[in-house]
Amino acid sequence: MDELARDWDAACLRLEDYLRAHGVAPRERLLALTMELLREAKQRPHPAGKSALENSMELAMEKTDAWFSELAGSPEKATRARVAYFSMPVQSKWAGAFLGPPPAELIAEIRAAAHEAGPALDFHSLIRREMNYGAMKDIARETWDQFSWSHVLRAFAIWVVLFLVAYGVYLRFFA
């Protein structure tokens, strides 16, 4: 298989993935759209240095943007239409309408969707301040002052003796 054929195969697979991500579920519609986009991408003039994959994906994104602009009524509201399309259950209802002529009900539903941004942000100065730990600071300081390595060494010695006794019992009775 030559390089050009591999390039168009990669473009075909990527287009299928792109369309599937946009909710084109019926396999027949998915394949028809993929072939239509590939045919149109092959007929487009290829700028020097652009691969078939880049050319076909650019075409698919242009078509998708134009379709969402048509749904929204203007290119400025295309992003809102895209958000409404993905956040509402319209993909399953009109699965075959993607990149085709949108039904009037779909247009009405998308344009009626109201999405609001989150709460307004308050910007504050991020000046470093000392943390107030309250009583925890005093408790931690007292604990640190009372700490002694002798307690740790005594516990270690007890565990070593217990281990040696257990090992002796094992050797005497189970080995």
C-alpha positions as CSV (number, residue, x, y, z in Angstrom):
1,M,0.0,0.0,0.0
2,D,1.5,3.3,-1.0
3,E,1.8,6.4,1.2
4,L,-1.1,8.3,-0.3
5,A,-3.5,5.3,0.3
6,R,-2.3,5.0,3.9
7,D,-2.9,8.7,4.4
8,W,-6.5,8.5,3.1
9,D,-7.1,5.4,5.3
10,A,-6.0,7.3,8.3
11,A,-8.2,10.2,7.3
12,C,-11.2,7.9,6.9
13,L,-10.7,6.4,10.4
14,R,-10.3,9.8,12.0
15,L,-13.4,11.1,10.3
16,E,-15.4,8.2,11.5
17,D,-14.2,8.8,15.1
18,Y,-15.0,12.5,14.8
19,L,-18.5,11.9,13.5
20,R,-19.1,9.1,16.1
21,A,-18.0,11.6,18.8
22,H,-20.8,13.9,17.5
23,G,-23.4,11.3,18.1
24,V,-23.8,10.0,14.5
25,A,-25.1,6.6,15.6
26,P,-26.7,4.8,12.6
27,R,-23.8,3.0,10.9
28,E,-25.3,3.7,7.5
29,R,-25.4,7.4,8.1
30,L,-21.9,7.4,9.6
31,L,-20.4,5.7,6.6
32,A,-22.4,7.9,4.1
33,L,-21.2,11.0,5.9
34,T,-17.6,9.8,6.0
35,M,-17.5,8.9,2.3
36,E,-19.2,12.2,1.4
37,L,-16.6,14.2,3.4
38,L,-13.7,12.2,2.0
39,R,-15.0,12.7,-1.6
40,E,-15.2,16.4,-1.0
41,A,-11.8,16.5,0.7
42,K,-10.3,14.7,-2.3
43,Q,-11.8,17.3,-4.7
44,R,-10.5,20.2,-2.7
45,P,-7.1,21.7,-3.7
46,H,-4.4,20.4,-1.4
47,P,-2.0,23.1,-0.2
48,A,1.6,22.1,-0.1
49,G,2.6,20.3,3.1
50,K,-1.0,19.4,4.1
51,S,-1.8,15.7,4.5
52,A,-5.1,14.1,3.5
53,L,-5.9,13.8,7.2
54,E,-5.4,17.5,7.9
55,N,-7.4,18.4,4.8
56,S,-10.3,16.1,5.5
57,M,-10.5,17.1,9.2
58,E,-10.3,20.8,8.4
59,L,-13.3,20.2,6.0
60,A,-15.2,18.3,8.6
61,M,-14.7,21.0,11.3
62,E,-15.7,23.7,8.8
63,K,-18.9,21.8,8.0
64,T,-19.6,21.1,11.7
65,D,-19.2,24.7,12.6
66,A,-21.5,25.8,9.7
67,W,-24.1,23.3,10.8
68,F,-24.1,24.5,14.4
69,S,-24.2,28.1,13.1
70,E,-27.3,27.1,11.1
71,L,-28.9,25.5,14.2
72,A,-28.2,28.6,16.3
73,G,-29.2,31.1,13.7
74,S,-25.8,33.0,13.7
75,P,-22.1,32.1,13.8
76,E,-21.8,34.0,17.1
77,K,-24.1,31.6,18.8
78,A,-22.7,28.4,17.3
79,T,-20.9,27.5,20.5
80,R,-24.1,27.7,22.5
81,A,-25.8,25.5,19.9
82,R,-23.0,22.9,20.3
83,V,-23.3,23.0,24.1
84,A,-27.0,22.5,23.8
85,Y,-26.7,19.7,21.3
86,F,-24.3,17.7,23.6
87,S,-26.0,18.5,26.9
88,M,-29.6,17.7,25.8
89,P,-30.9,14.3,24.6
90,V,-31.3,15.5,21.0
91,Q,-28.5,13.3,19.6
92,S,-30.6,10.2,19.9
93,K,-33.8,11.8,18.9
94,W,-32.3,13.2,15.6
95,A,-29.4,10.9,15.1
96,G,-29.6,11.1,11.3
97,A,-29.8,14.9,11.1
98,F,-26.2,15.7,11.8
99,L,-24.6,17.7,9.0
100,G,-27.8,17.4,7.0
101,P,-30.7,19.8,6.8
102,P,-31.8,20.2,10.5
103,P,-35.5,19.6,11.2
104,A,-37.5,22.6,12.5
105,E,-38.1,20.8,15.8
106,L,-34.4,20.4,16.4
107,I,-33.7,24.1,15.6
108,A,-36.5,25.1,18.0
109,E,-35.3,22.9,20.7
110,I,-31.6,24.1,20.4
111,R,-32.5,27.7,20.3
112,A,-34.8,27.4,23.3
113,A,-32.1,25.9,25.4
114,A,-30.9,28.3,28.1
115,H,-27.5,27.7,29.4
116,E,-26.1,30.0,32.0
117,A,-22.6,30.5,33.1
118,G,-21.5,29.7,36.6
119,P,-21.4,32.3,39.4
120,A,-19.4,35.5,38.9
121,L,-15.8,35.3,40.1
122,D,-14.5,37.6,42.7
123,F,-10.8,38.4,42.3
124,H,-8.9,38.9,45.5
125,S,-5.4,39.7,46.3
126,L,-3.4,36.7,47.1
127,I,-1.1,38.1,49.7
128,R,0.7,35.5,51.8
129,R,-0.5,35.5,55.4
130,E,0.6,33.4,58.4
131,M,-1.7,30.5,59.2
132,N,-3.3,30.6,62.6
133,Y,-3.2,27.0,63.9
134,G,-4.7,28.0,67.3
135,A,-4.2,25.3,70.0
136,M,-2.8,22.8,67.5
137,K,0.4,24.8,67.4
138,D,0.9,24.6,71.2
139,I,0.0,20.9,71.3
140,A,2.5,20.1,68.5
141,R,5.2,22.1,70.2
142,E,4.7,20.4,73.6
143,T,4.7,16.9,71.9
144,W,7.9,17.7,70.1
145,D,9.6,19.0,73.2
146,Q,8.6,15.8,75.2
147,F,9.8,13.5,72.4
148,S,12.7,11.3,73.4
149,W,14.6,8.7,71.4
150,S,14.8,6.5,74.5
151,H,11.2,5.6,74.0
152,V,11.7,4.6,70.4
153,L,14.8,2.6,71.3
154,R,13.0,0.8,74.1
155,A,10.1,-0.1,71.8
156,F,12.6,-1.3,69.2
157,A,14.4,-3.5,71.8
158,I,11.2,-5.0,73.0
159,W,10.2,-6.0,69.4
160,V,13.6,-7.5,68.7
161,V,13.4,-9.6,71.9
162,L,9.9,-10.7,70.9
163,F,11.1,-11.6,67.4
164,L,14.0,-13.6,68.8
165,V,11.8,-15.5,71.2
166,A,9.3,-16.3,68.4
167,Y,12.1,-17.4,66.1
168,G,13.5,-19.7,68.9
169,V,10.1,-21.3,69.4
170,Y,9.8,-21.8,65.7
171,L,13.2,-23.5,65.5
172,R,12.7,-25.6,68.5
173,F,9.2,-27.0,67.7
174,F,8.4,-26.5,64.0
175,A,11.7,-26.7,62.1
